[in-house]
Structures are given as C-alpha cells and as structure tokens.
Amino acid sequence: MKNKIPLLLLTALGFSFSIQAQEVIKLYNGKAPGSENWKQKEAQVYSELFKTEVVYNVTDPSVLVYKVPEGVKNTGTAMVIAPGGGFQSLSINREGIDLAKRLSEKGITAFVLKYRLLETISNDPAKEMMDKLKDRAAFEKSTAPLIEMSSQDGKKALQYVYENASRYGIKTNQIGIIGFSAGSTVAMQTVLNNNSNFVPNFAASIYGGVSAALLQKPLPKLSTPLFVCAATDDQLKLAPRSIQLYNKWLEGGYPAELHMYEKGGHGFGMGKQNLPVDSWVDRFEDWLKYHKLLN
C-alpha cells in the first residue's frame, strides 16, 4: 500500500491480511501464556519512517498461510517467516508477505509469523522504537522478557507446520525458518535454544541482531544449514553480529553461506534500491536449490 497518509486498521484476527492469505491460524487456544492480561489492540499503519506497512500491538500470535498455488509444483518445502521491527512492530509486507508470495509461487508453502510485541502507546511504533534505541542498554533490558514470548511463538509456529505437514503437502525434513532483524532473533532461538521436537531443518538470518548470549548457546545437534545476509552500512551497526553468527557455524563445521553487501542499510527486505543487495533473494533461492529445497 503506497498511501502517503497513515492508514490505521484495527484488526483483532488479522482481517486486513485474510484477503491475501488463504488462512490465518491462531497459534494458541485462548490467550497466549505470559500475556493473558494484555489490553492493547492489534493495529496496522503505514510507517513514513520505514516506508512500508507495519503491524503493532500483537497480543494474539498467528501465522498467515500462503499455500502453493494450483498449477505450481509443490516442492514439499515449508518456511516460517519472522518479520522484523525491533520487537515494537512487524514489517509485515517487506519482510513477510512479499517474500511469502514469491516463495509460494516457487512451490514453497510459506507461513508469515505475527509474534508478540512491546506495547505501542502512540500510533507510530517506528518512532517509539527509534526513541527507545537512544538508550540501547535500557531497550535491550525491556525486550528481554518479550523475546522469550516471541521466541515461544516462533516455536509454536514450527509445531503447527510439523503437525499439519500432510495437510499442505509438506515434507517434515524440509521445514525451515527465516528471520529479519528482530525476527532473526526469533528464528535463531528456534535453532539454538529449542528443546522441543519441532526444530527447523534449515535457517536464514537477514540483518539479524542475535545477542551475545544466544551466540554462546551450543550448536544444534543436527548440522542445520544456515544462510546469512546483511549490509556493511547497516544503520543499527548490526553487520558484525551477522559475521559472528556465520563464524559460529563455520567453526562448528556446519554448512553456512554469508552474503555481506557493501550498501543496503538496515531493513532492505524485499524492497528495491537499485543496488546489488536487491538480488539477495535470488542468492537465497540459489542456496535453497543447492540444498534441494527448491526445484
């Protein structure tokens, strides 16, 4: 949506996305554990700062399902997509729906994850996040409990995909997760801090800000292939964390691929800047093909 005027859509059950997604699946029966008393209302707005649509005040975690269209060969691969937004909002189109549509058209069943977020008081979650980042230590402290909840949402999303694999024609050895920015933390929690049986078979981190504590977790028992991508000129100075994540896989002898672009900034997602970074998704698809996850 290119509307220059912020458009606020209050949506309790993801109505604004149900037109595009074939299904909107709630991840919990009743209230999500840990946030039972939250009163904020989920909403969507066009962010002038981010130049894209964002969702905020998510209290009822869900996945938006993008099935493989009729006439397209189903690869059997599934991918959970965790958009970013500093745990204050979700860049739902550029880091979620746009990628889900592209992957589904290539034969991959995509599940866009709407995980729980910090409460937004105003109607401008992007500005609230940037104001909070002026004191990064305080911001990271405030997000710590929220990260636990959102990471649980990521694990629940994977559980849903595993338990409903036959329904979508998914092979249970071809289920992966990709996360952007804060969504990368959610994604990598399911890889590095997950004691359940529902772990991803492959993972991708796009300009992620994975914490030092998470990087110290042991590698998964399975040698999970990892795709990492970021830009050197990341405004949030998160590029080194992508390199550290790649080095962790490299030192463990696990399959890993790193793409570090000179220009692109933070939050490029599926947007276009007429820069080499615009082709990152082509490189990601090449990687998926190499691992026989995409025809």
MOWOBEL-V387195 format. One record per residue. RES is the residue in one letter. SS is DSSP state (a for helix, b for strand, c for the rest). D_FIRST is the distance of its C-alpha to the first C-alpha in Angstrom with 2 decimals. Layout:
res=RES ss=SS d_first=D_FIRST
res=RES ss=SS d_first=D_FIRST
This chain:
res=M ss=c d_first=0.00
res=K ss=c d_first=3.83
res=N ss=c d_first=5.72
res=K ss=c d_first=8.91
res=I ss=c d_first=10.39
res=P ss=c d_first=10.18
res=L ss=c d_first=9.44
res=L ss=c d_first=12.13
res=L ss=b d_first=12.57
res=L ss=b d_first=16.04
res=T ss=c d_first=16.57
res=A ss=c d_first=20.02
res=L ss=c d_first=19.78
res=G ss=c d_first=16.25
res=F ss=a d_first=15.55
res=S ss=a d_first=11.75
res=F ss=a d_first=12.28
res=S ss=a d_first=15.37
res=I ss=c d_first=13.75
res=Q ss=c d_first=12.83
res=A ss=c d_first=15.77
res=Q ss=c d_first=19.24
res=E ss=b d_first=20.63
res=V ss=b d_first=20.07
res=I ss=b d_first=23.37
res=K ss=b d_first=24.78
res=L ss=c d_first=26.88
res=Y ss=c d_first=29.59
res=N ss=c d_first=31.77
res=G ss=c d_first=31.50
res=K ss=c d_first=30.59
res=A ss=c d_first=29.99
res=P ss=c d_first=33.20
res=G ss=c d_first=33.33
res=S ss=c d_first=30.64
res=E ss=c d_first=32.26
res=N ss=c d_first=32.47
res=W ss=c d_first=28.98
res=K ss=c d_first=27.75
res=Q ss=c d_first=24.26
res=K ss=c d_first=21.39
res=E ss=c d_first=18.36
res=A ss=b d_first=15.11
res=Q ss=b d_first=11.44
res=V ss=b d_first=10.04
res=Y ss=b d_first=7.81
res=S ss=b d_first=10.76
res=E ss=c d_first=11.96
res=L ss=c d_first=14.64
res=F ss=c d_first=12.85
res=K ss=c d_first=9.86
res=T ss=b d_first=7.63
res=E ss=b d_first=7.13
res=V ss=b d_first=10.78
res=V ss=b d_first=13.16
res=Y ss=b d_first=16.54
res=N ss=c d_first=19.93
res=V ss=c d_first=20.22
res=T ss=c d_first=23.73
res=D ss=c d_first=23.72
res=P ss=c d_first=23.09
res=S ss=b d_first=21.77
res=V ss=b d_first=20.61
res=L ss=b d_first=17.92
res=V ss=b d_first=19.89
res=Y ss=b d_first=18.92
res=K ss=c d_first=22.19
res=V ss=c d_first=23.59
res=P ss=c d_first=22.96
res=E ss=c d_first=26.09
res=G ss=c d_first=27.83
res=V ss=c d_first=26.76
res=K ss=c d_first=29.58
res=N ss=c d_first=29.12
res=T ss=c d_first=30.24
res=G ss=c d_first=31.05
res=T ss=c d_first=28.95
res=A ss=b d_first=26.57
res=M ss=b d_first=24.37
res=V ss=b d_first=23.12
res=I ss=b d_first=20.11
res=A ss=b d_first=20.13
res=P ss=c d_first=17.14
res=G ss=c d_first=18.25
res=G ss=c d_first=17.84
res=G ss=c d_first=21.48
res=F ss=c d_first=22.16
res=Q ss=c d_first=20.38
res=S ss=b d_first=16.85
res=L ss=b d_first=15.11
res=S ss=c d_first=12.52
res=I ss=c d_first=11.45
res=N ss=a d_first=9.11
res=R ss=a d_first=10.91
res=E ss=a d_first=14.21
res=G ss=a d_first=14.05
res=I ss=a d_first=12.20
res=D ss=a d_first=11.81
res=L ss=a d_first=15.53
res=A ss=a d_first=16.51
res=K ss=a d_first=15.41
res=R ss=a d_first=17.29
res=L ss=a d_first=20.27
res=S ss=a d_first=20.59
res=E ss=a d_first=20.78
res=K ss=c d_first=23.59
res=G ss=c d_first=25.48
res=I ss=c d_first=24.55
res=T ss=b d_first=23.67
res=A ss=b d_first=20.95
res=F ss=b d_first=20.66
res=V ss=b d_first=17.87
res=L ss=b d_first=19.78
res=K ss=b d_first=18.79
res=Y ss=c d_first=21.86
res=R ss=c d_first=23.33
res=L ss=c d_first=22.48
res=L ss=c d_first=24.26
res=E ss=c d_first=23.96
res=T ss=c d_first=21.64
res=I ss=c d_first=23.51
res=S ss=c d_first=21.04
res=N ss=c d_first=17.35
res=D ss=c d_first=16.81
res=P ss=a d_first=17.61
res=A ss=a d_first=17.06
res=K ss=a d_first=19.66
res=E ss=a d_first=21.93
res=M ss=a d_first=21.98
res=M ss=a d_first=22.83
res=D ss=a d_first=25.50
res=K ss=a d_first=27.00
res=L ss=a d_first=27.16
res=K ss=a d_first=29.60
res=D ss=a d_first=32.13
res=R ss=a d_first=31.19
res=A ss=a d_first=34.32
res=A ss=a d_first=33.61
res=F ss=a d_first=29.98
res=E ss=a d_first=31.17
res=K ss=a d_first=33.83
res=S ss=a d_first=31.43
res=T ss=a d_first=29.21
res=A ss=a d_first=32.25
res=P ss=a d_first=32.55
res=L ss=a d_first=28.83
res=I ss=a d_first=28.92
res=E ss=a d_first=31.62
res=M ss=a d_first=29.55
res=S ss=a d_first=26.39
res=S ss=a d_first=28.72
res=Q ss=a d_first=30.32
res=D ss=a d_first=26.99
res=G ss=a d_first=26.62
res=K ss=a d_first=30.15
res=K ss=a d_first=29.54
res=A ss=a d_first=26.63
res=L ss=a d_first=29.05
res=Q ss=a d_first=31.69
res=Y ss=a d_first=29.56
res=V ss=a d_first=28.90
res=Y ss=a d_first=32.62
res=E ss=a d_first=33.85
res=N ss=c d_first=31.68
res=A ss=a d_first=32.00
res=S ss=a d_first=34.07
res=R ss=a d_first=31.61
res=Y ss=a d_first=28.97
res=G ss=c d_first=31.52
res=I ss=c d_first=31.19
res=K ss=c d_first=34.14
res=T ss=c d_first=34.91
res=N ss=c d_first=35.88
res=Q ss=c d_first=32.45
res=I ss=b d_first=30.20
res=G ss=b d_first=28.38
res=I ss=b d_first=25.89
res=I ss=b d_first=23.54
res=G ss=b d_first=22.34
res=F ss=b d_first=20.36
res=S ss=c d_first=21.89
res=A ss=a d_first=22.87
res=G ss=a d_first=21.97
res=S ss=a d_first=24.70
res=T ss=a d_first=27.16
res=V ss=a d_first=26.30
res=A ss=a d_first=26.72
res=M ss=a d_first=29.93
res=Q ss=a d_first=31.39
res=T ss=a d_first=31.42
res=V ss=a d_first=33.36
res=L ss=a d_first=35.69
res=N ss=c d_first=36.16
res=N ss=c d_first=36.26
res=N ss=c d_first=39.50
res=S ss=c d_first=38.20
res=N ss=c d_first=38.61
res=F ss=c d_first=34.87
res=V ss=c d_first=34.26
res=P ss=c d_first=31.93
res=N ss=c d_first=33.67
res=F ss=b d_first=31.50
res=A ss=b d_first=29.01
res=A ss=b d_first=26.66
res=S ss=b d_first=25.88
res=I ss=b d_first=23.17
res=Y ss=c d_first=23.90
res=G ss=c d_first=25.52
res=G ss=c d_first=27.55
res=V ss=c d_first=30.17
res=S ss=c d_first=32.93
res=A ss=a d_first=36.56
res=A ss=a d_first=37.70
res=L ss=a d_first=35.57
res=L ss=a d_first=36.71
res=Q ss=c d_first=40.25
res=K ss=c d_first=39.84
res=P ss=c d_first=41.75
res=L ss=c d_first=40.14
res=P ss=c d_first=39.43
res=K ss=c d_first=42.38
res=L ss=c d_first=40.57
res=S ss=c d_first=39.89
res=T ss=c d_first=36.13
res=P ss=b d_first=34.50
res=L ss=b d_first=32.00
res=F ss=b d_first=29.35
res=V ss=b d_first=28.49
res=C ss=b d_first=26.13
res=A ss=b d_first=25.41
res=A ss=b d_first=25.65
res=T ss=c d_first=28.80
res=D ss=c d_first=27.09
res=D ss=c d_first=25.16
res=Q ss=c d_first=24.83
res=L ss=c d_first=25.78
res=K ss=c d_first=28.83
res=L ss=c d_first=28.26
res=A ss=a d_first=29.26
res=P ss=a d_first=32.86
res=R ss=a d_first=31.87
res=S ss=a d_first=30.40
res=I ss=a d_first=33.72
res=Q ss=a d_first=35.69
res=L ss=a d_first=33.96
res=Y ss=a d_first=34.72
res=N ss=a d_first=38.29
res=K ss=a d_first=38.80
res=W ss=a d_first=38.16
res=L ss=a d_first=40.23
res=E ss=a d_first=43.15
res=G ss=c d_first=43.15
res=G ss=c d_first=43.33
res=Y ss=c d_first=40.12
res=P ss=c d_first=37.87
res=A ss=b d_first=35.18
res=E ss=b d_first=33.07
res=L ss=b d_first=31.66
res=H ss=b d_first=29.33
res=M ss=b d_first=29.32
res=Y ss=b d_first=27.51
res=E ss=c d_first=28.78
res=K ss=c d_first=25.46
res=G ss=c d_first=21.98
res=G ss=c d_first=21.96
res=H ss=c d_first=20.68
res=G ss=c d_first=17.35
res=F ss=c d_first=16.76
res=G ss=c d_first=15.75
res=M ss=c d_first=14.11
res=G ss=c d_first=12.95
res=K ss=c d_first=15.06
res=Q ss=c d_first=17.60
res=N ss=c d_first=20.23
res=L ss=c d_first=22.50
res=P ss=a d_first=24.59
res=V ss=a d_first=22.57
res=D ss=a d_first=19.76
res=S ss=a d_first=22.23
res=W ss=a d_first=22.81
res=V ss=a d_first=21.32
res=D ss=a d_first=23.87
res=R ss=a d_first=26.58
res=F ss=a d_first=25.49
res=E ss=a d_first=25.82
res=D ss=a d_first=29.18
res=W ss=a d_first=30.26
res=L ss=a d_first=29.33
res=K ss=a d_first=31.35
res=Y ss=a d_first=34.23
res=H ss=c d_first=34.42
res=K ss=c d_first=34.31
res=L ss=c d_first=31.12
res=L ss=c d_first=29.35
res=N ss=c d_first=31.13
